[in-house]
Amino acid sequence: KNIISVSTVHMAPEDAGKKISVPVYISENEGFAAVGFLIIYDKRLTTESDDIVISDYVKGTPQTLAFDNIKSVSIAVAGTQNTNASAKICDISFTVPANAEPGDKYDIEIKKVYCWDHLIESNEADYESGFTKMRELSISVKNGGITVTGSKSDAATKNDEENKNYNK
């Protein structure tokens, strides 16, 4: 099943006030020519444009913009067609509040996902002269976030488990 997912990352209380990296993945993307989506995040988190690191997997030139005042990030990925792989799209670093305590959770959600298989060309049924159209595909999402655990070892163990099962 085609999925874009945000991992759940576990952090220790002593990492409060620091930047925490959260990976975003795509799975089994066979046939996608382009993917665009919006990530909405907890208002207590902050991020900047340079906190978004695109992976080597991404083909083409993605556009990333961080809008801290509305707490969202927009990502457009072009050129994924027929790669048929599960891979990391990017890492987004969020600064967690300095007063974070064990049990605190900061949600990170994917909204408004658009996926296209290819440009519709003149010999295809949906073609309209004068318009560039793309055939839209559906995709599922898996939301994640940042959770504060009791200690560094608890966070490391839970992150290892999450990485093994990120798209199941």
Secondary structure, 3 states (H helix, E strand, C coil): CCEEEECEEEECHHHCCCEEEEEEEEECCCCCCEEEEEEEECCCCECCHHHEEECCCCCCCCEEEEECCCCEEEEEEECCCCCCCCEEEEEEEEECCCCCCCCCEEEEEEEEEEEEEEECCCCCCCCCCCCCCEEEECCEEECEEEEECCCHHHHHHHHHHHHHCCCC
